[in-house]
Amino acid sequence: MATTEHEQVISGLEGVLACESSVSFIDGPNGVLIYRGHDIHGLAEQATFEEVVFLLWHGRLPTRPELANFAGELVRRRTAPPEVLRLLEMLPATAHPMAALRTAVSAIGALDPRQEDTSREANLEKATRLVAVMPTLVAAMHRQRLGQAPVAPDPGLSHAANFLYMLTGERAADDSVRAVDTALILYADHELNASTFTARTTTSTQSDLYSAVVAGIAALKGPLHGGAVDDALRLFQEIGSVEAVPAFADRALAEKRKVPGFGHRVYRTADPRARHLKTMAQTLSHAAGDTRWYDIAIALEQALYERKRLNANVDYYASLVLYHLGFPLNLFTAFIVCSRVAGWCAHILEQQANNRLIRPRARYTGPVGVPFVPLQERG
Ligand SMILES: CC(C)(COP(=O)(O)OP(=O)(O)OC[C@H]1O[C@@H](n2cnc3c(N)ncnc32)[C@H](O)[C@@H]1OP(=O)(O)O)[C@@H](O)C(=O)NCCC(=O)NCCS
Protein backbone atom coordinates (compact mmCIF):
# COMPACT_ATOMS: atom_id res chain seq x y z
CA MET A 1 0.00 0.00 0.00
CA ALA A 2 1.23 3.47 -0.76
CA THR A 3 2.17 5.31 2.42
CA THR A 4 4.73 7.91 1.47
CA GLU A 5 6.64 9.28 -1.50
CA HIS A 6 9.67 7.08 -0.56
CA GLU A 7 8.45 3.60 -1.37
CA GLN A 8 11.66 1.65 -0.91
CA VAL A 9 12.15 -0.09 2.45
CA ILE A 10 15.83 0.05 3.49
CA SER A 11 16.36 -3.13 5.48
CA GLY A 12 18.00 -2.35 8.81
CA LEU A 13 18.19 1.32 7.69
CA GLU A 14 21.53 0.38 6.13
CA GLY A 15 23.27 3.43 4.72
CA VAL A 16 20.39 5.77 5.62
CA LEU A 17 21.41 9.24 6.85
CA ALA A 18 19.03 9.90 9.75
CA CYS A 19 20.57 13.09 11.13
CA GLU A 20 23.52 15.45 10.96
CA SER A 21 26.15 15.01 13.66
CA SER A 22 29.53 16.45 14.51
CA VAL A 23 30.28 13.97 17.32
CA SER A 24 32.03 11.17 15.46
CA PHE A 25 32.60 9.94 11.92
CA ILE A 26 33.22 6.47 10.51
CA ASP A 27 34.83 6.04 7.10
CA GLY A 28 33.73 2.45 6.57
CA PRO A 29 35.66 1.57 3.39
CA ASN A 30 38.91 2.94 4.80
CA GLY A 31 38.54 1.83 8.42
CA VAL A 32 38.76 5.32 9.92
CA LEU A 33 37.05 6.52 13.09
CA ILE A 34 37.27 10.09 14.37
CA TYR A 35 35.84 11.79 17.44
CA ARG A 36 35.23 15.52 16.86
CA GLY A 37 37.92 15.60 14.17
CA HIS A 38 40.50 13.58 16.15
CA ASP A 39 41.62 10.25 14.75
CA ILE A 40 40.87 7.42 17.19
CA HIS A 41 44.46 6.15 17.10
CA GLY A 42 45.95 9.31 18.60
CA LEU A 43 43.28 9.43 21.28
CA ALA A 44 43.70 5.74 22.14
CA GLU A 45 47.46 6.14 22.45
CA GLN A 46 47.69 9.48 24.23
CA ALA A 47 44.46 10.70 25.82
CA THR A 48 42.69 9.82 29.04
CA PHE A 49 39.02 8.90 29.17
CA GLU A 50 38.26 12.11 31.07
CA GLU A 51 39.74 14.18 28.20
CA VAL A 52 37.75 12.22 25.62
CA VAL A 53 34.46 12.70 27.47
CA PHE A 54 35.11 16.46 27.57
CA LEU A 55 35.97 16.36 23.88
CA LEU A 56 32.75 14.55 22.97
CA TRP A 57 30.55 16.94 24.96
CA HIS A 58 32.25 20.24 24.19
CA GLY A 59 33.66 19.60 20.72
CA ARG A 60 37.29 20.30 21.63
CA LEU A 61 39.97 18.98 23.98
CA PRO A 62 40.05 20.63 27.41
CA THR A 63 42.76 23.00 28.58
CA ARG A 64 44.66 21.84 31.67
CA PRO A 65 42.48 23.87 34.10
CA GLU A 66 39.32 22.70 32.33
CA LEU A 67 40.44 19.09 32.58
CA ALA A 68 41.31 19.43 36.27
CA ASN A 69 37.91 20.99 36.90
CA PHE A 70 36.03 18.34 34.90
CA ALA A 71 37.94 15.46 36.50
CA GLY A 72 37.07 16.93 39.89
CA GLU A 73 33.39 17.07 38.95
CA LEU A 74 33.50 13.41 37.97
CA VAL A 75 35.21 12.46 41.24
CA ARG A 76 32.56 14.31 43.27
CA ARG A 77 29.76 12.39 41.57
CA ARG A 78 31.19 8.87 41.88
CA THR A 79 29.22 7.77 44.93
CA ALA A 80 26.09 5.77 44.14
CA PRO A 81 22.90 6.70 46.02
CA PRO A 82 22.36 4.18 48.86
CA GLU A 83 18.78 3.59 47.62
CA VAL A 84 20.18 2.40 44.31
CA LEU A 85 22.68 0.06 45.96
CA ARG A 86 19.83 -1.38 48.05
CA LEU A 87 17.73 -1.78 44.91
CA LEU A 88 20.56 -3.73 43.26
CA GLU A 89 20.75 -5.97 46.34
CA MET A 90 17.02 -6.71 46.06
CA LEU A 91 17.33 -8.05 42.52
CA PRO A 92 17.73 -11.82 42.23
CA ALA A 93 21.14 -13.22 41.29
CA THR A 94 19.46 -14.52 38.14
CA ALA A 95 18.83 -10.96 36.88
CA HIS A 96 20.79 -10.25 33.71
CA PRO A 97 23.55 -7.77 34.70
CA MET A 98 22.46 -5.42 31.92
CA ALA A 99 18.88 -5.58 33.24
CA ALA A 100 20.20 -4.74 36.71
CA LEU A 101 22.27 -1.83 35.37
CA ARG A 102 19.34 -0.56 33.31
CA THR A 103 17.19 -0.66 36.47
CA ALA A 104 19.84 1.14 38.56
CA VAL A 105 20.24 3.95 36.03
CA SER A 106 16.49 4.32 35.80
CA ALA A 107 16.35 4.64 39.61
CA ILE A 108 19.12 7.25 39.61
CA GLY A 109 16.99 9.30 37.23
CA ALA A 110 13.84 8.88 39.31
CA LEU A 111 15.75 10.04 42.42
CA ASP A 112 17.00 13.24 40.75
CA PRO A 113 14.78 16.21 41.63
CA ARG A 114 15.87 17.84 38.33
CA GLN A 115 15.00 14.77 36.25
CA GLU A 116 12.63 16.76 33.99
CA ASP A 117 14.95 19.73 33.52
CA THR A 118 16.17 19.35 29.95
CA SER A 119 18.28 22.54 29.79
CA ARG A 120 21.82 22.02 28.48
CA GLU A 121 23.25 22.98 31.84
CA ALA A 122 21.09 20.41 33.71
CA ASN A 123 21.82 17.79 31.08
CA LEU A 124 25.58 18.29 31.34
CA GLU A 125 25.31 17.80 35.08
CA LYS A 126 23.25 14.61 34.64
CA ALA A 127 25.65 13.35 32.00
CA THR A 128 28.61 13.97 34.33
CA ARG A 129 26.80 12.12 37.13
CA LEU A 130 26.07 9.12 34.92
CA VAL A 131 29.62 8.84 33.56
CA ALA A 132 30.98 9.21 37.10
CA VAL A 133 28.69 6.72 38.80
CA MET A 134 28.47 3.98 36.15
CA PRO A 135 31.71 2.17 37.21
CA THR A 136 30.57 2.40 40.84
CA LEU A 137 27.35 0.59 39.92
CA VAL A 138 29.14 -2.05 37.85
CA ALA A 139 31.75 -2.71 40.54
CA ALA A 140 29.06 -2.87 43.23
CA MET A 141 27.10 -5.39 41.17
CA HIS A 142 30.20 -7.53 40.83
CA ARG A 143 30.98 -7.48 44.53
CA GLN A 144 27.37 -8.12 45.53
CA ARG A 145 27.35 -11.20 43.36
CA LEU A 146 30.49 -12.39 45.17
CA GLY A 147 28.81 -11.70 48.53
CA GLN A 148 31.25 -8.85 49.21
CA ALA A 149 30.56 -5.26 50.30
CA PRO A 150 31.03 -2.56 47.64
CA VAL A 151 34.36 -0.69 47.74
CA ALA A 152 33.90 3.08 48.18
CA PRO A 153 35.42 5.17 45.36
CA ASP A 154 38.89 6.62 45.99
CA PRO A 155 38.92 10.34 45.10
CA GLY A 156 42.69 10.23 44.67
CA LEU A 157 42.49 7.90 41.67
CA SER A 158 41.74 8.58 38.00
CA HIS A 159 38.48 7.34 36.51
CA ALA A 160 40.12 4.20 35.09
CA ALA A 161 42.25 3.46 38.18
CA ASN A 162 39.28 3.93 40.49
CA PHE A 163 37.18 1.55 38.35
CA LEU A 164 39.69 -1.26 38.85
CA TYR A 165 40.10 -0.36 42.52
CA MET A 166 36.35 -0.58 43.19
CA LEU A 167 36.20 -3.88 41.35
CA THR A 168 39.02 -5.62 43.25
CA GLY A 169 39.61 -3.52 46.38
CA GLU A 170 43.26 -3.23 45.35
CA ARG A 171 45.32 -0.61 43.57
CA ALA A 172 45.92 -1.76 40.01
CA ALA A 173 49.24 -1.67 38.14
CA ASP A 174 49.80 1.26 35.77
CA ASP A 175 49.62 -1.02 32.72
CA SER A 176 46.19 -2.27 33.72
CA VAL A 177 44.96 1.26 34.36
CA ARG A 178 46.19 2.35 30.94
CA ALA A 179 44.46 -0.63 29.33
CA VAL A 180 41.15 0.32 30.98
CA ASP A 181 41.59 3.95 29.91
CA THR A 182 42.27 2.89 26.32
CA ALA A 183 39.32 0.50 26.20
CA LEU A 184 37.02 3.20 27.60
CA ILE A 185 38.27 5.64 24.93
CA LEU A 186 37.79 3.15 22.10
CA TYR A 187 34.17 2.41 23.06
CA ALA A 188 33.16 6.00 23.89
CA ASP A 189 31.32 6.80 20.67
CA HIS A 190 30.51 5.22 17.36
CA GLU A 191 28.26 7.45 15.30
CA LEU A 192 24.69 6.26 14.83
CA ASN A 193 24.98 2.70 16.13
CA ALA A 194 21.75 1.04 17.33
CA SER A 195 21.94 2.18 20.97
CA THR A 196 22.89 5.76 20.07
CA PHE A 197 20.07 5.94 17.55
CA THR A 198 17.73 4.60 20.24
CA ALA A 199 18.92 7.27 22.68
CA ARG A 200 18.46 9.99 20.05
CA THR A 201 14.99 8.70 19.14
CA THR A 202 13.97 8.81 22.80
CA THR A 203 15.38 12.34 23.09
CA SER A 204 13.50 13.40 19.97
CA THR A 205 10.20 12.96 21.85
CA GLN A 206 11.48 15.56 24.38
CA SER A 207 11.88 12.83 26.98
CA ASP A 208 14.61 13.31 29.62
CA LEU A 209 18.30 12.37 29.47
CA TYR A 210 17.98 9.50 31.96
CA SER A 211 15.23 7.90 29.89
CA ALA A 212 17.36 8.20 26.76
CA VAL A 213 20.35 6.56 28.49
CA VAL A 214 18.16 3.76 29.84
CA ALA A 215 16.89 3.20 26.30
CA GLY A 216 20.50 3.12 25.09
CA ILE A 217 21.40 0.46 27.66
CA ALA A 218 18.38 -1.58 26.59
CA ALA A 219 19.54 -1.52 22.95
CA LEU A 220 23.18 -2.20 23.76
CA LYS A 221 22.26 -5.36 25.69
CA GLY A 222 21.47 -7.42 22.58
CA PRO A 223 23.94 -9.97 21.18
CA LEU A 224 24.18 -8.20 17.80
CA HIS A 225 25.41 -5.08 19.62
CA GLY A 226 27.22 -4.87 22.99
CA GLY A 227 26.22 -8.39 23.99
CA ALA A 228 28.74 -9.72 21.46
CA VAL A 229 31.66 -8.95 23.77
CA ASP A 230 30.93 -11.68 26.31
CA ASP A 231 29.72 -14.03 23.58
CA ALA A 232 33.18 -13.72 22.01
CA LEU A 233 34.92 -15.05 25.11
CA ARG A 234 32.33 -17.82 25.45
CA LEU A 235 33.14 -18.72 21.86
CA PHE A 236 36.85 -19.22 22.64
CA GLN A 237 35.83 -21.44 25.54
CA GLU A 238 33.42 -23.36 23.27
CA ILE A 239 36.12 -23.94 20.62
CA GLY A 240 38.54 -25.06 23.32
CA SER A 241 41.78 -25.42 21.33
CA VAL A 242 43.67 -23.99 18.35
CA GLU A 243 43.43 -27.38 16.63
CA ALA A 244 39.62 -27.19 16.72
CA VAL A 245 39.50 -23.80 14.97
CA PRO A 246 39.46 -24.82 11.25
CA ALA A 247 36.60 -27.29 11.73
CA PHE A 248 34.71 -24.76 13.81
CA ALA A 249 35.14 -22.06 11.15
CA ASP A 250 33.92 -24.40 8.38
CA ARG A 251 30.92 -25.48 10.42
CA ALA A 252 29.98 -21.94 11.55
CA LEU A 253 30.02 -20.62 7.98
CA ALA A 254 28.16 -23.65 6.61
CA GLU A 255 25.47 -23.14 9.26
CA LYS A 256 25.42 -19.38 8.50
CA ARG A 257 26.10 -18.77 12.18
CA LYS A 258 26.84 -15.16 13.14
CA VAL A 259 30.16 -15.55 14.89
CA PRO A 260 30.37 -13.04 17.76
CA GLY A 261 33.09 -10.42 17.34
CA PHE A 262 33.09 -10.53 13.51
CA GLY A 263 31.50 -8.37 10.87
CA HIS A 264 30.21 -4.84 10.99
CA ARG A 265 27.45 -2.85 9.37
CA VAL A 266 29.70 0.08 8.44
CA TYR A 267 33.32 -1.07 8.26
CA ARG A 268 34.22 -2.79 5.02
CA THR A 269 37.78 -3.34 6.22
CA ALA A 270 39.40 -3.78 9.65
CA ASP A 271 37.70 -2.06 12.57
CA PRO A 272 40.33 0.53 13.62
CA ARG A 273 39.52 -0.03 17.30
CA ALA A 274 40.33 -3.74 17.06
CA ARG A 275 44.01 -3.05 16.31
CA HIS A 276 44.60 -1.50 19.75
CA LEU A 277 42.60 -4.11 21.57
CA LYS A 278 44.45 -6.91 19.80
CA THR A 279 47.82 -5.50 20.91
CA MET A 280 46.52 -5.07 24.44
CA ALA A 281 45.09 -8.60 24.47
CA GLN A 282 48.45 -9.96 23.35
CA THR A 283 50.36 -8.02 26.00
CA LEU A 284 47.95 -8.89 28.81
CA SER A 285 47.69 -12.58 27.96
CA HIS A 286 51.46 -12.98 27.71
CA ALA A 287 51.94 -11.05 30.97
CA ALA A 288 49.46 -13.41 32.63
CA GLY A 289 51.26 -16.45 31.16
CA ASP A 290 47.91 -17.59 29.79
CA THR A 291 47.58 -17.36 26.02
CA ARG A 292 44.96 -20.10 25.61
CA TRP A 293 42.11 -17.86 24.46
CA TYR A 294 44.40 -15.42 22.67
CA ASP A 295 45.90 -18.22 20.55
CA ILE A 296 42.42 -19.44 19.61
CA ALA A 297 41.39 -15.86 18.81
CA ILE A 298 44.32 -15.37 16.45
CA ALA A 299 43.67 -18.69 14.69
CA LEU A 300 39.95 -17.98 14.30
CA GLU A 301 40.54 -14.45 13.01
CA GLN A 302 42.82 -15.88 10.35
CA ALA A 303 40.44 -18.73 9.49
CA LEU A 304 37.40 -16.47 9.03
CA TYR A 305 39.36 -13.92 7.04
CA GLU A 306 40.73 -16.62 4.71
CA ARG A 307 37.35 -18.24 4.23
CA LYS A 308 35.03 -15.23 4.00
CA ARG A 309 37.09 -12.04 4.33
CA LEU A 310 35.41 -11.42 7.69
CA ASN A 311 37.20 -8.95 9.97
CA ALA A 312 37.26 -8.96 13.76
CA ASN A 313 35.36 -6.04 15.25
CA VAL A 314 35.92 -4.08 18.48
CA ASP A 315 34.30 -6.70 20.71
CA TYR A 316 36.49 -9.59 19.62
CA TYR A 317 39.74 -8.64 21.34
CA ALA A 318 38.02 -6.45 23.93
CA SER A 319 36.66 -9.67 25.39
CA LEU A 320 40.23 -10.87 26.04
CA VAL A 321 41.34 -7.49 27.40
CA LEU A 322 38.46 -7.42 29.89
CA TYR A 323 39.05 -11.06 30.84
CA HIS A 324 42.72 -10.44 31.64
CA LEU A 325 41.92 -7.23 33.50
CA GLY A 326 39.78 -9.30 35.87
CA PHE A 327 36.33 -8.22 34.75
CA PRO A 328 33.82 -11.04 35.20
CA LEU A 329 32.38 -12.38 31.96
CA ASN A 330 28.84 -11.36 32.81
CA LEU A 331 29.86 -7.70 33.20
CA PHE A 332 31.72 -7.22 29.91
CA THR A 333 28.75 -5.50 28.25
CA ALA A 334 28.22 -3.37 31.36
CA PHE A 335 31.82 -2.21 30.93
CA ILE A 336 30.87 -0.90 27.49
CA VAL A 337 28.01 1.06 29.07
CA CYS A 338 30.57 2.80 31.32
CA SER A 339 32.22 4.11 28.18
CA ARG A 340 29.40 4.53 25.66
CA VAL A 341 27.32 6.56 28.12
CA ALA A 342 29.67 9.43 27.20
CA GLY A 343 28.80 9.13 23.51
CA TRP A 344 25.08 8.70 24.17
CA CYS A 345 25.09 11.91 26.22
CA ALA A 346 26.97 13.79 23.48
CA HIS A 347 24.32 12.70 20.97
CA ILE A 348 21.46 13.50 23.36
CA LEU A 349 22.83 17.04 23.77
CA GLU A 350 23.21 17.37 20.02
CA GLN A 351 19.72 16.02 19.30
CA GLN A 352 18.17 18.41 21.81
CA ALA A 353 19.96 21.38 20.35
CA ASN A 354 18.40 20.77 16.93
CA ASN A 355 15.46 18.52 17.57
CA ARG A 356 12.80 17.13 15.31
CA LEU A 357 10.69 14.12 16.28
CA ILE A 358 12.16 10.94 14.75
CA ARG A 359 9.19 9.21 13.23
CA PRO A 360 9.73 7.08 10.12
CA ARG A 361 7.10 5.07 8.28
CA ALA A 362 6.50 1.36 7.69
CA ARG A 363 5.32 -0.18 4.44
CA TYR A 364 2.04 -1.83 5.37
CA THR A 365 1.92 -5.48 4.32
CA GLY A 366 -1.25 -6.53 6.17
CA PRO A 367 -4.81 -6.92 4.83
CA VAL A 368 -7.31 -4.09 4.30
CA GLY A 369 -11.11 -3.97 4.43
CA VAL A 370 -11.49 -6.88 6.84
CA PRO A 371 -15.13 -6.86 8.01
CA PHE A 372 -15.78 -6.79 11.77
CA VAL A 373 -17.48 -10.00 12.92
CA PRO A 374 -19.26 -9.56 16.28
CA LEU A 375 -17.80 -11.71 19.09
CA GLN A 376 -20.89 -13.91 19.42
CA GLU A 377 -20.59 -14.86 15.74
CA ARG A 378 -16.89 -15.80 15.96
CA GLY A 379 -17.33 -19.14 17.71
C1 LIG B 1 27.37 -6.66 13.34
C2 LIG B 1 26.36 -7.39 12.46
C3 LIG B 1 25.01 -7.46 13.21
C4 LIG B 1 26.19 -6.58 11.18
O1 LIG B 1 25.17 -7.18 10.48
P1 LIG B 1 24.76 -6.76 9.00
O2 LIG B 1 25.31 -5.42 8.65
O3 LIG B 1 23.28 -6.91 8.92
O4 LIG B 1 25.57 -7.78 8.12
P2 LIG B 1 24.96 -8.97 7.27
O5 LIG B 1 24.21 -9.88 8.17
O6 LIG B 1 24.22 -8.37 6.12
O7 LIG B 1 26.30 -9.69 6.79
C5 LIG B 1 26.89 -9.57 5.50
C6 LIG B 1 27.54 -10.91 5.17
O8 LIG B 1 28.59 -11.19 6.10
C7 LIG B 1 28.30 -12.35 6.88
N1 LIG B 1 28.58 -12.06 8.25
C8 LIG B 1 28.51 -10.86 8.86
N2 LIG B 1 28.85 -10.98 10.14
C9 LIG B 1 29.15 -12.27 10.34
C10 LIG B 1 29.56 -12.99 11.47
N3 LIG B 1 29.72 -12.38 12.65
N4 LIG B 1 29.77 -14.31 11.35
C11 LIG B 1 29.61 -14.92 10.18
N5 LIG B 1 29.22 -14.29 9.05
C12 LIG B 1 28.98 -12.97 9.15
C13 LIG B 1 26.79 -12.57 6.71
O9 LIG B 1 26.45 -13.92 6.90
C14 LIG B 1 26.59 -12.10 5.30
O10 LIG B 1 27.03 -13.08 4.44
P3 LIG B 1 26.22 -13.42 3.07
O11 LIG B 1 26.27 -12.15 2.27
O12 LIG B 1 26.98 -14.56 2.47
O13 LIG B 1 24.81 -13.77 3.52
C15 LIG B 1 26.86 -8.80 12.10
O14 LIG B 1 28.13 -8.71 11.49
C16 LIG B 1 26.90 -9.71 13.30
O15 LIG B 1 25.87 -10.31 13.67
N6 LIG B 1 28.08 -9.86 13.96
C17 LIG B 1 28.18 -10.67 15.15
C18 LIG B 1 27.76 -9.88 16.38
C19 LIG B 1 28.77 -8.81 16.71
O16 LIG B 1 29.97 -9.05 16.78
N7 LIG B 1 28.24 -7.62 17.02
C20 LIG B 1 29.08 -6.50 17.46
C21 LIG B 1 29.24 -5.50 16.36
S1 LIG B 1 30.44 -4.25 16.80
The ligand as a Tripos MOL2 file, in Angstrom:
@<TRIPOS>MOLECULE
LIG
   48    50     1     0     0
SMALL
NO_CHARGES

@<TRIPOS>ATOM
      1 C1         27.3750   -6.6580   13.3450 C.3       1 LIG1
      2 C2         26.3610   -7.3870   12.4640 C.3       1 LIG1
      3 C3         25.0130   -7.4590   13.2120 C.3       1 LIG1
      4 C4         26.1950   -6.5750   11.1850 C.3       1 LIG1
      5 O1         25.1710   -7.1840   10.4790 O.3       1 LIG1
      6 P1         24.7580   -6.7610    9.0050 P.3       1 LIG1
      7 O2         25.3140   -5.4240    8.6500 O.co2     1 LIG1
      8 O3         23.2840   -6.9130    8.9210 O.co2     1 LIG1
      9 O4         25.5660   -7.7840    8.1250 O.3       1 LIG1
     10 P2         24.9560   -8.9660    7.2670 P.3       1 LIG1
     11 O5         24.2070   -9.8820    8.1710 O.co2     1 LIG1
     12 O6         24.2220   -8.3720    6.1210 O.co2     1 LIG1
     13 O7         26.3010   -9.6910    6.7880 O.3       1 LIG1
     14 C5         26.8940   -9.5750    5.5040 C.3       1 LIG1
     15 C6         27.5420  -10.9140    5.1710 C.3       1 LIG1
     16 O8         28.5900  -11.1860    6.1020 O.3       1 LIG1
     17 C7         28.3000  -12.3450    6.8780 C.3       1 LIG1
     18 N1         28.5840  -12.0630    8.2550 N.ar      1 LIG1
     19 C8         28.5130  -10.8550    8.8640 C.ar      1 LIG1
     20 N2         28.8530  -10.9760   10.1410 N.ar      1 LIG1
     21 C9         29.1480  -12.2720   10.3430 C.ar      1 LIG1
     22 C10        29.5640  -12.9910   11.4720 C.ar      1 LIG1
     23 N3         29.7170  -12.3840   12.6540 N.pl3     1 LIG1
     24 N4         29.7740  -14.3080   11.3520 N.ar      1 LIG1
     25 C11        29.6110  -14.9240   10.1780 C.ar      1 LIG1
     26 N5         29.2210  -14.2910    9.0500 N.ar      1 LIG1
     27 C12        28.9840  -12.9720    9.1470 C.ar      1 LIG1
     28 C13        26.7930  -12.5750    6.7150 C.3       1 LIG1
     29 O9         26.4460  -13.9220    6.9020 O.3       1 LIG1
     30 C14        26.5860  -12.0980    5.2980 C.3       1 LIG1
     31 O10        27.0340  -13.0820    4.4370 O.3       1 LIG1
     32 P3         26.2150  -13.4210    3.0740 P.3       1 LIG1
     33 O11        26.2720  -12.1490    2.2710 O.co2     1 LIG1
     34 O12        26.9760  -14.5640    2.4730 O.co2     1 LIG1
     35 O13        24.8140  -13.7660    3.5220 O.co2     1 LIG1
     36 C15        26.8630   -8.7980   12.1020 C.3       1 LIG1
     37 O14        28.1290   -8.7130   11.4890 O.3       1 LIG1
     38 C16        26.8980   -9.7100   13.3030 C.2       1 LIG1
     39 O15        25.8650  -10.3060   13.6730 O.2       1 LIG1
     40 N6         28.0770   -9.8600   13.9650 N.am      1 LIG1
     41 C17        28.1840  -10.6740   15.1500 C.3       1 LIG1
     42 C18        27.7550   -9.8760   16.3750 C.3       1 LIG1
     43 C19        28.7740   -8.8120   16.7130 C.2       1 LIG1
     44 O16        29.9650   -9.0530   16.7770 O.2       1 LIG1
     45 N7         28.2420   -7.6180   17.0200 N.am      1 LIG1
     46 C20        29.0850   -6.5010   17.4570 C.3       1 LIG1
     47 C21        29.2370   -5.5000   16.3560 C.3       1 LIG1
     48 S1         30.4360   -4.2540   16.7970 S.3       1 LIG1
@<TRIPOS>BOND
     1     1     2 1
     2     2     3 1
     3     2     4 1
     4     2    36 1
     5     4     5 1
     6     5     6 1
     7     6     7 2
     8     6     8 1
     9     6     9 1
    10     9    10 1
    11    10    11 2
    12    10    12 1
    13    10    13 1
    14    13    14 1
    15    14    15 1
    16    15    16 1
    17    15    30 1
    18    16    17 1
    19    17    18 1
    20    17    28 1
    21    18    19 ar
    22    18    27 ar
    23    19    20 ar
    24    20    21 ar
    25    21    22 ar
    26    21    27 ar
    27    22    23 1
    28    22    24 ar
    29    24    25 ar
    30    25    26 ar
    31    26    27 ar
    32    28    29 1
    33    28    30 1
    34    30    31 1
    35    31    32 1
    36    32    33 2
    37    32    34 1
    38    32    35 1
    39    36    37 1
    40    36    38 1
    41    38    39 2
    42    38    40 1
    43    40    41 1
    44    41    42 1
    45    42    43 1
    46    43    44 2
    47    43    45 1
    48    45    46 1
    49    46    47 1
    50    47    48 1
@<TRIPOS>SUBSTRUCTURE
     1 LIG1         1 GROUP 0 **** ****
